[in-house]
Amino acid sequence: MMRSAAALALALLPGMAQAHPHIFVDTTLRLVTDASGQITGVEVVWTYDELFSLLILEDMGLDTDYDGVLTPPELEQLQGFDMNWIEGYHGDLFASRDGADLSLGPPQPRSTAFDDGKITSVHFRTIAAPGEKVTLRAYDPTFYTAYDLTGGVAAPEGCEVRINRPDLDAAYAAVEEELKDMPPDPEDYPPVGDLFADTVVVTCG
């Protein structure tokens, strides 16, 4: 659904195909701990940009009167629209601890809303190996979708949250280096999304 709507956006906007990313998502991360202070999971909030939200509504035949308000049946139809993940897709959220990758469970949809022209969806993912520390990075490896921690990172009392911002100048320089020998609109965009990602380190206990 996300890729087909984005493809429609590219067709409607000449020249957009040469710019990355195409989808912009304001992101919020909320860490969850158990009674002993072990980090057990993370709630993820995605708020999609207005253009992509509009394309989703049009693709699904919602808000046909264009009043910016979804009826209860329309809102019910929208629920979980972005939760049917294809094999190999990991939700553009990567977890690790002390340099070792951590597995995250499948998405557990919690809610989907439409307000001020934007779709917001919420899902929860468990951490396979709970612990007092976790590092999280939200990004699309191909940089097709840009995730911005606009909503910040929330954690229970007693946890410390540290966010390390990327060096954007270095990131753009690396992208230019990757693209210098490639056609203007490569079919396979190099995996540079991690260069633009915030690194979130949460320590509890």
KOLBAMI-239251 format. One line per field, with one value per residue: residue number from 1; x negated, y negated, z negated of N, C-alpha, C in turn; residue in one letter. Coordinates in pm, 1 decimal, always signed. Each point is the difference from the previous one (the first is absolute). Example, Ala and Ser with C-alpha at 12.3 -4.5 7.8 and 13.67 -1.06 7.14 Angstrom:
% residues 2
i = (1;2)
nxx = (-1319.0;+35.0)
nyy = (+569.0;-105.0)
nzz = (-780.0;+72.0)
caxx = (+89.0;-82.0)
cayy = (-119.0;-119.0)
cazz = (+0.0;-6.0)
cxx = (-90.0;+77.0)
cyy = (-120.0;-109.0)
czz = (+0.0;-73.0)
aa = (A;S)
//
This chain:
% residues 205
i = (1;2;3;4;5;6;7;8;9;10;11;12;13;14;15;16;17;18;19;20;21;22;23;24;25;26;27;28;29;30;31;32;33;34;35;36;37;38;39;40;41;42;43;44;45;46;47;48;49;50;51;52;53;54;55;56;57;58;59;60;61;62;63;64;65;66;67;68;69;70;71;72;73;74;75;76;77;78;79;80;81;82;83;84;85;86;87;88;89;90;91;92;93;94;95;96;97;98;99;100;101;102;103;104;105;106;107;108;109;110;111;112;113;114;115;116;117;118;119;120;121;122;123;124;125;126;127;128;129;130;131;132;133;134;135;136;137;138;139;140;141;142;143;144;145;146;147;148;149;150;151;152;153;154;155;156;157;158;159;160;161;162;163;164;165;166;167;168;169;170;171;172;173;174;175;176;177;178;179;180;181;182;183;184;185;186;187;188;189;190;191;192;193;194;195;196;197;198;199;200;201;202;203;204;205)
nxx = (-83.2;-100.7;-56.9;+120.6;+32.2;-117.3;+19.1;+123.0;-57.9;-85.8;+104.8;+53.4;-118.8;-8.7;-102.2;+109.0;+0.7;-57.6;+99.9;-85.5;+82.6;+98.8;-19.1;+71.9;-62.6;+86.4;-103.4;+68.3;-93.6;+71.2;-98.5;+6.2;+14.5;-59.1;+49.8;-88.5;+64.5;+31.9;-67.7;+131.7;+14.7;+48.4;+69.9;+42.5;-15.7;+74.9;-40.2;+78.6;-82.5;+42.2;-103.1;-82.5;+43.1;-6.5;-117.3;-24.5;+53.9;-63.4;-109.7;+42.4;+17.9;-81.0;+83.2;+97.0;+45.8;-123.9;+66.1;-94.1;+118.9;-45.2;+93.9;+75.4;+82.9;-25.2;+11.4;+106.1;+31.6;-32.6;+62.5;-126.7;+25.3;-87.5;+80.8;+33.6;-97.1;-72.5;-28.0;-79.4;+120.4;-84.6;+87.4;-113.5;-10.8;-117.2;-11.4;-77.8;-94.9;-81.5;+53.9;+81.8;+42.9;+113.9;+67.3;+84.0;+102.8;+94.9;+49.0;+34.2;+91.0;-5.0;-30.7;+97.8;-50.3;+92.7;-97.2;+55.4;+65.7;-26.0;-51.3;+46.0;-99.3;+47.3;-120.8;+0.5;-128.1;-1.1;-83.0;-56.6;-100.9;+93.7;-26.4;-103.3;-47.5;+29.7;-48.9;+67.0;+24.2;+70.3;-7.2;+16.7;-55.5;+105.0;+37.1;+82.3;-1.8;+30.7;-63.2;+79.1;-84.0;+96.6;+55.8;-128.1;-67.1;+94.6;-35.9;+22.9;+50.5;-117.0;+49.2;-114.5;+33.9;-80.6;+7.9;-64.6;-14.1;+42.4;-114.4;+89.9;-97.3;-43.0;+127.1;+21.3;-115.4;+38.7;+118.3;-57.6;-80.1;+107.4;+51.5;-123.7;-2.2;+113.1;+100.7;+57.7;+71.0;-91.9;+18.2;-124.7;+71.0;-119.1;-35.0;+50.5;+116.2;-85.7;-55.3;+132.5;-22.7;+92.9;-90.6;+95.1;-58.4;+66.2;-22.0;+46.4;+69.6)
nyy = (+120.6;-3.2;+106.1;+57.7;-48.4;+37.2;+112.2;-7.0;-27.6;+93.6;+69.9;-46.5;+21.3;-65.2;+81.1;+39.7;+79.4;-117.0;-18.4;+18.7;+32.6;+90.4;+70.2;-86.6;+55.4;-75.2;+27.8;+83.1;+13.3;+101.8;-1.7;+133.0;-3.4;+107.1;+74.5;+74.9;-79.6;+122.4;-46.0;+3.3;-127.2;-33.6;-105.6;+18.3;-130.4;+22.1;-124.1;+37.7;-43.4;-123.3;-9.4;+69.0;-73.1;-106.2;+43.9;+25.6;-114.3;-58.2;+65.4;-32.8;-109.0;-67.4;-61.4;+65.0;-53.1;+42.9;+41.6;+91.3;+59.7;+102.7;+65.8;+43.3;+30.6;-124.3;-48.2;+78.7;-42.0;-116.3;+55.9;-11.0;-109.9;-36.9;+94.7;+3.7;+31.8;-28.6;+120.4;-6.8;-54.0;-81.4;-71.3;-2.0;+97.5;-43.2;+113.1;-45.0;+78.7;-96.5;-54.1;+74.2;+45.9;-66.5;+112.1;-55.7;+10.9;+74.3;-87.7;-61.3;-8.1;-131.6;-85.0;-56.1;-119.9;-91.0;-91.9;-117.0;+85.8;+54.6;+112.5;+41.2;+86.3;+88.5;+52.7;+121.7;-0.8;+129.6;-4.5;+78.4;-80.9;-5.8;-126.1;-44.7;+42.4;-97.1;+27.3;-107.2;+41.5;-107.5;+86.9;-47.3;+121.2;+0.6;-52.8;+98.8;+42.4;-122.8;+47.4;-90.9;+0.8;-48.7;+119.0;+14.5;+24.6;+84.7;-6.9;+111.5;-44.8;-58.2;-26.2;+17.2;-107.1;+51.1;-112.2;+77.8;-125.6;+24.6;+20.1;-94.5;-86.0;+82.2;+2.9;-129.3;-19.9;+88.3;-62.2;-117.9;+50.6;+46.8;-120.1;-34.8;+130.9;-48.9;+57.3;-105.5;+102.7;+46.7;+120.1;+28.5;-73.9;-53.1;+95.7;-121.9;+60.2;+93.8;-59.9;-1.0;+114.5;-40.1;-3.9;+81.7;-41.4;+106.6;-51.7;+112.9;+0.4)
nzz = (+0.0;-88.3;+58.7;+11.5;-118.4;-44.1;+67.2;-49.3;-115.8;+32.8;+36.2;-113.8;-56.4;+114.8;+21.8;-63.0;+108.1;+24.0;-84.6;-97.0;-95.2;+10.4;-111.2;-72.0;-101.3;-69.4;-77.0;-78.2;-93.1;-49.9;-86.5;-10.1;-132.4;-53.4;-98.1;+63.8;+88.0;+41.9;+103.8;+13.8;+35.1;+117.4;-36.8;+123.8;+9.3;+107.5;+28.6;+99.5;+94.2;+23.5;+84.4;-76.4;-103.4;+79.8;+40.6;-128.9;-38.1;+101.1;-35.0;-121.7;+74.7;-83.6;-84.9;+60.8;-114.1;-25.4;-107.3;+22.4;+3.5;-68.3;+64.5;-100.5;+101.5;+43.9;-122.5;-8.8;+121.5;-54.0;-104.2;-41.5;+73.3;-93.6;-44.9;+127.2;-82.0;+107.4;+46.3;-102.8;-20.4;-61.9;+67.7;+71.1;-89.5;-41.9;-69.5;-97.6;-49.3;-38.6;+109.2;-74.4;+118.4;-20.3;-15.5;+86.6;-81.9;+57.2;+87.1;-110.3;+98.5;-24.9;+96.8;+70.0;+24.2;+28.8;-1.4;+27.6;+74.4;-118.6;+47.3;-116.4;+2.2;-88.1;-22.4;-51.7;-40.3;-24.8;-103.9;+90.0;-27.1;-94.8;-27.9;-71.2;+115.6;+85.1;+119.7;+36.5;+125.5;+31.3;+99.3;+121.7;+11.0;+82.2;-117.1;+36.8;-126.2;-40.8;-105.3;-52.8;-102.4;+75.7;-23.5;+22.9;-111.6;-37.1;-126.6;-69.5;-112.8;-12.0;+121.8;+58.2;+68.1;+88.8;+69.9;+83.4;+38.4;+123.0;+58.7;+21.4;-27.7;-94.0;-41.9;+25.9;-58.7;-91.5;-0.4;+5.5;-91.0;-64.2;+27.7;-21.5;-12.5;-53.4;+69.4;+59.7;+47.4;-81.7;+58.4;-27.8;-85.8;-14.2;-85.5;+3.1;-20.3;-35.4;+105.6;+22.7;-61.0;-87.4;-96.2;-42.4;-110.1;-42.6;-119.8;-51.5;-113.3)
caxx = (+83.2;-83.4;-81.2;+85.0;+42.0;-116.7;-22.2;+97.6;-50.1;-108.0;+60.0;+69.7;-92.6;-116.7;-130.4;-10.1;-64.5;-143.1;-24.5;+30.0;+105.0;+129.1;+99.8;-53.5;+75.4;-33.4;-4.9;-11.3;-31.2;+32.3;-53.8;+79.4;-80.0;+75.2;-11.4;-140.8;-72.5;-50.3;+69.9;+66.3;+57.1;+6.4;+116.4;-44.9;+103.6;-35.5;+90.8;-41.2;+15.8;+132.9;+12.2;+12.5;+129.1;+101.9;-7.8;+56.1;+145.0;+51.1;-20.5;+96.5;+134.7;+50.9;+21.0;+39.1;+59.0;-113.1;+20.3;-108.2;+49.4;+39.8;+114.1;-39.4;-33.1;-123.5;-109.7;-16.9;-67.1;-138.0;-75.8;-99.2;-30.2;-144.5;-51.5;-15.8;-139.4;-46.5;-111.1;-127.7;+11.9;-17.6;+64.7;-88.7;-45.9;-109.4;-36.8;-124.6;-49.6;-145.1;-49.7;+63.3;+137.7;+110.0;+120.2;+125.1;+115.2;+86.2;+76.9;+130.5;+70.5;+70.6;+99.7;-25.0;+84.4;-19.4;+26.8;-75.9;-50.9;-107.0;+32.4;-89.2;+22.7;-76.5;-15.3;-92.5;-88.2;-73.3;-143.5;-14.6;-85.4;+10.0;-121.4;+1.7;-49.5;+29.2;-26.3;+100.8;-18.7;+113.8;-36.8;+16.6;-133.9;-9.6;+32.6;+124.0;+80.2;-80.1;+60.1;-51.9;+48.8;+69.7;+74.8;-92.0;-10.5;+50.1;-37.6;+49.5;-83.0;-116.7;-75.3;-72.8;+9.8;-100.5;+20.3;-115.2;+44.3;-96.3;-75.2;+69.5;-96.1;-70.5;+97.0;+22.9;-124.2;-7.2;+99.0;-57.1;-105.7;+65.8;+77.6;-76.4;-16.4;+129.0;+89.4;+71.5;+109.1;-30.2;+107.5;-38.9;-64.7;-95.8;+49.6;-64.1;+93.1;-56.0;-84.8;+83.2;+82.5;-36.3;-29.5;+63.3;-52.3;+82.9;-52.7;+92.1;-45.7)
cayy = (-120.6;-119.0;-18.4;-31.4;-139.0;-83.3;+3.2;-92.7;-134.8;-28.8;-22.0;-128.2;-110.8;+14.0;-25.9;+45.7;+130.4;-15.3;-48.3;+92.8;+101.5;-33.9;+4.1;-59.0;+52.0;-47.4;+121.8;-2.6;+129.7;+6.4;+122.9;+65.9;+85.4;+83.0;-41.2;-0.1;-103.0;+52.0;-53.8;+114.2;-30.6;-140.8;-44.0;-83.5;-87.2;-54.7;-99.1;-15.6;-134.4;-25.2;+52.7;+144.9;+30.0;-21.6;+108.3;+119.0;-15.3;+14.0;+138.3;+83.1;-51.0;-59.4;-145.1;-36.0;-134.3;-91.8;-92.9;+19.9;+76.0;+136.1;+54.8;+119.6;+113.6;-29.1;+11.6;+143.3;+55.4;-47.2;+63.4;+101.1;-2.2;+10.2;+108.2;+123.0;-8.0;+107.6;+77.0;-69.8;-137.7;+3.8;-113.7;-116.9;-25.2;+93.1;+0.4;+68.3;-18.2;+20.7;+34.6;+121.2;-23.3;+56.2;+25.4;-60.6;+79.9;-55.5;-115.2;+17.7;-126.1;-54.7;-98.5;-80.8;-119.0;-97.7;-132.5;-108.8;+43.5;+98.6;+128.9;+43.3;+138.2;+40.2;+143.9;+38.1;+111.6;+52.2;+24.1;+143.8;+20.4;-118.1;-37.2;-134.2;-95.7;+29.5;-105.1;+3.8;-90.4;+5.9;-46.1;+84.6;+13.7;-60.7;-141.4;-28.8;-63.6;-68.2;+0.7;-108.4;+15.8;-123.1;+24.0;+29.5;+133.9;+3.5;+119.1;-6.8;-68.0;+78.0;+31.5;-110.7;+0.3;-81.2;+0.4;-48.4;-44.0;+31.1;-107.1;-10.3;-36.0;+123.1;+90.1;-43.1;+22.7;+143.3;+28.4;-48.0;+93.8;+123.1;-22.4;-66.5;+87.5;+64.0;-82.6;-103.1;+58.7;+142.4;+87.8;+49.4;-108.9;+55.4;+1.1;-109.3;-52.7;+0.4;-117.8;-113.2;+43.1;-25.8;+117.3;-16.5;+93.8;-5.0;+81.6;+4.1;+83.6)
cazz = (+0.0;-10.2;+120.0;+114.8;-13.8;+26.8;+143.9;+56.5;-27.2;+94.2;+130.9;-1.4;-20.4;+87.8;-58.6;-138.0;-3.4;-18.9;-136.1;-107.0;+0.4;+58.8;-106.8;-122.1;-114.6;-134.5;-79.3;-145.7;-59.5;-142.5;-55.6;-104.4;-87.2;-94.5;-140.2;-41.4;+74.3;+126.1;+117.5;+62.6;+129.8;+40.3;+76.3;+111.8;+56.5;+130.6;+58.3;+139.3;+56.0;+56.3;+135.5;-4.4;-61.9;+103.2;+97.3;-63.3;-2.1;+136.0;+42.3;-71.2;+23.9;-123.6;-0.2;+137.4;+2.9;-18.8;-111.5;-96.1;-114.7;+35.5;-72.2;-75.6;+86.9;+73.3;-94.9;-24.8;+117.7;+0.5;-107.7;+36.0;+143.0;+21.0;-83.2;+78.7;+42.1;+87.5;-53.9;+10.2;-48.6;-144.6;-64.6;-0.5;-135.7;-25.5;-140.9;-32.5;-136.2;-5.3;+132.5;+53.0;+43.2;-77.8;+79.9;-43.0;+37.0;+105.4;-46.6;-62.2;+25.5;-115.4;+41.8;+119.2;-3.6;+107.3;-55.7;+62.8;+130.0;-14.3;-60.4;-107.2;-42.2;-118.2;-19.1;-106.5;+32.4;-114.5;+15.2;-24.3;-117.2;-87.1;-71.1;-56.9;+97.9;+140.0;+97.9;+106.2;+113.4;+91.2;+134.5;+117.4;+58.8;+132.4;-16.2;+72.7;-103.9;-101.0;-133.2;-82.6;-137.2;-35.9;-123.1;-108.5;-57.4;-137.2;-74.6;-138.0;-98.8;-38.1;+121.4;+63.6;+146.1;+68.4;+145.2;+75.6;+131.3;+106.1;+66.0;+128.4;+104.6;+36.4;+63.1;+137.7;+73.9;+28.0;+104.8;+126.5;+39.1;+44.6;+122.0;+105.3;+116.0;+26.1;+83.2;-76.7;-77.3;-5.9;-43.7;-132.0;-73.0;-97.8;-138.3;-74.3;-99.1;-135.7;-18.2;-40.2;-113.4;-139.4;-79.6;-130.4;-100.7;-120.7;-109.3;-112.5;-110.3)
cxx = (-86.3;-76.3;+86.1;+46.4;-116.1;-30.7;+96.5;-46.1;-107.7;+55.6;+65.8;-95.1;-124.2;-127.9;-16.4;-76.3;-149.9;-34.8;+37.8;-6.4;+130.0;+111.2;-65.8;+88.7;-52.7;+16.0;-11.4;-29.1;+30.4;-45.0;+87.6;-91.0;+90.7;-28.1;-144.4;-84.7;-61.1;+82.9;+56.0;+57.2;+3.6;+127.3;-47.2;+118.1;-51.9;+106.5;-50.3;+24.3;+133.0;+17.0;+18.8;+133.1;+112.8;+0.9;+57.4;+152.8;+59.8;-11.2;+104.1;+144.0;+63.6;+7.2;+35.5;+66.2;-104.4;+23.9;-106.2;+40.7;+44.2;+120.1;-47.3;-28.9;-129.5;-121.4;-27.2;-72.1;-148.7;-86.2;-96.5;-40.6;-148.0;-64.1;-16.3;-139.4;-39.1;-119.1;-131.6;+4.5;+0.2;+56.6;-85.6;-37.7;-101.4;-46.6;-130.0;-34.1;-147.6;-54.8;+60.5;+145.7;+100.0;+120.5;+119.3;+115.3;+81.4;+84.7;+134.3;+75.9;+78.1;+105.2;-42.3;+97.3;-31.0;+40.2;-90.1;-68.1;-108.8;+51.3;-104.6;+34.7;-94.0;-6.9;-105.3;-82.2;-76.4;-147.7;-26.3;-81.2;+6.1;-130.7;+10.5;-43.9;+39.5;-35.6;+98.4;-34.9;+117.1;-40.8;+35.6;-136.9;-15.5;+28.0;+119.8;+96.9;-92.7;+76.3;-68.5;+59.7;+64.2;+70.6;-87.5;+2.7;+44.6;-40.2;+50.0;-97.6;-114.1;-85.4;-68.2;+8.5;-105.5;+19.6;-121.9;+45.0;-105.6;-73.7;+55.7;-94.4;-74.6;+93.0;+23.0;-125.1;-13.8;+98.4;-52.7;-107.7;+60.3;+63.6;-82.5;-16.1;+128.8;+85.3;+78.4;+111.8;-20.3;+118.3;-28.2;-78.7;-92.5;+53.7;-70.8;+87.7;-56.6;-86.0;+78.6;+78.5;-54.5;-31.2;+50.2;-52.1;+81.7;-57.5;+93.4;-59.1;-99.3)
cyy = (-125.1;-25.4;-36.7;-144.6;-94.6;-4.3;-93.9;-143.9;-37.8;-29.8;-137.5;-118.6;+17.8;-35.4;+51.7;+131.2;-10.7;-50.0;+108.2;-76.0;-49.8;-4.9;-52.2;+38.4;-60.6;+118.3;-28.6;+141.4;-6.5;+135.4;+52.2;+91.6;+86.7;-46.2;-7.8;-102.4;+47.8;-57.3;+117.1;-28.6;-148.5;-24.3;-101.6;-78.2;-58.5;-100.0;-32.8;-142.3;-12.3;+58.9;+151.0;+41.4;-15.0;+114.4;+130.2;-7.0;+19.4;+143.7;+92.6;-48.5;-60.8;-152.0;-49.8;-137.3;-107.7;-103.1;+16.4;+75.8;+138.3;+42.9;+121.6;+121.8;-22.1;+16.4;+146.4;+66.9;-36.2;+73.9;+105.9;+0.4;+23.3;+113.6;+132.4;+1.4;+120.0;+70.2;-75.7;-143.9;+2.2;-123.0;-123.7;-42.7;+107.5;-15.4;+76.1;-24.1;+35.2;+51.5;+123.4;-28.6;+68.9;+19.5;-70.4;+85.6;-64.9;-113.9;+40.9;-131.4;-45.9;-102.6;-65.6;-116.9;-89.3;-136.5;-102.3;+45.6;+104.6;+126.8;+32.3;+143.0;+33.8;+151.7;+26.3;+120.0;+42.0;+11.6;+143.8;+30.2;-125.1;-25.8;-141.9;-106.8;+43.5;-121.9;+17.8;-100.2;+21.4;-55.3;+104.5;+11.1;-68.1;-150.4;-40.5;-72.8;-61.9;-2.5;-106.6;+15.0;-128.7;+14.9;+35.7;+145.4;-7.0;+132.2;-14.9;-73.3;+91.5;+41.5;-126.0;+16.4;-92.9;+14.0;-61.9;-33.2;+32.7;-124.0;-11.8;-38.0;+124.3;+96.4;-37.2;+19.1;+146.6;+39.3;-43.8;+95.4;+129.3;-16.4;-49.4;+84.5;+72.0;-90.1;-97.0;+55.5;+151.1;+81.9;+52.6;-108.4;+57.1;-10.2;-103.0;-54.2;-7.5;-122.4;-119.3;+28.5;-47.4;+132.8;-24.2;+107.2;-19.5;+95.7;-10.4;+83.4;-72.5)
czz = (+0.0;+128.4;+120.5;-5.2;+27.8;+148.8;+71.0;-20.5;+99.2;+138.4;+7.6;-7.3;+85.8;-72.9;-141.1;-10.0;-24.7;-140.4;-99.5;-131.5;+64.0;-103.8;-127.7;-118.9;-129.7;-95.1;-148.8;-47.7;-149.0;-53.8;-113.0;-80.4;-86.7;-142.7;-47.6;+74.8;+129.3;+115.4;+79.8;+138.1;+26.9;+79.3;+102.7;+55.6;+130.3;+42.9;+139.4;+50.0;+72.9;+139.5;-1.7;-63.0;+101.5;+100.8;-56.2;+0.2;+138.5;+48.0;-63.3;+17.7;-123.5;+12.6;+139.9;+9.1;-29.2;-110.0;-108.7;-124.0;+47.3;-83.7;-79.9;+88.0;+78.3;-91.6;-32.4;+115.8;+1.6;-102.4;+53.9;+145.7;+28.3;-79.6;+74.5;+61.8;+85.4;-64.7;+22.6;-44.7;-152.0;-70.2;-11.3;-141.8;-36.5;-144.6;-19.7;-146.7;-2.4;+133.5;+61.7;+35.1;-92.0;+90.7;-62.6;+49.2;+110.4;-54.4;-59.5;+16.2;-122.3;+39.9;+130.0;-2.9;+119.1;-53.7;+67.5;+129.1;-7.1;-67.1;-105.5;-39.4;-115.0;-4.7;-106.6;+44.3;-125.5;+34.9;-42.1;-125.0;-86.8;-73.9;-50.8;+99.8;+140.3;+84.8;+115.1;+109.1;+96.7;+135.2;+105.0;+66.2;+135.3;-1.6;+85.7;-92.7;-103.0;-131.9;-85.8;-140.1;-51.8;-134.5;-118.0;-44.2;-145.2;-64.7;-143.2;-91.9;-43.2;+117.9;+52.6;+151.2;+58.3;+149.9;+66.6;+142.5;+105.5;+48.7;+141.7;+113.4;+48.2;+71.6;+145.9;+86.3;+37.3;+109.5;+136.3;+51.0;+54.2;+137.8;+118.3;+124.7;+37.3;+88.5;-86.6;-87.6;-7.7;-48.8;-140.5;-71.8;-105.6;-142.6;-87.4;-112.2;-139.6;-27.1;-55.4;-128.3;-133.1;-67.6;-141.7;-94.5;-127.9;-103.2;-118.5;-113.0;-89.7)
aa = (M;M;R;S;A;A;A;L;A;L;A;L;L;P;G;M;A;Q;A;H;P;H;I;F;V;D;T;T;L;R;L;V;T;D;A;S;G;Q;I;T;G;V;E;V;V;W;T;Y;D;E;L;F;S;L;L;I;L;E;D;M;G;L;D;T;D;Y;D;G;V;L;T;P;P;E;L;E;Q;L;Q;G;F;D;M;N;W;I;E;G;Y;H;G;D;L;F;A;S;R;D;G;A;D;L;S;L;G;P;P;Q;P;R;S;T;A;F;D;D;G;K;I;T;S;V;H;F;R;T;I;A;A;P;G;E;K;V;T;L;R;A;Y;D;P;T;F;Y;T;A;Y;D;L;T;G;G;V;A;A;P;E;G;C;E;V;R;I;N;R;P;D;L;D;A;A;Y;A;A;V;E;E;E;L;K;D;M;P;P;D;P;E;D;Y;P;P;V;G;D;L;F;A;D;T;V;V;V;T;C;G)
//
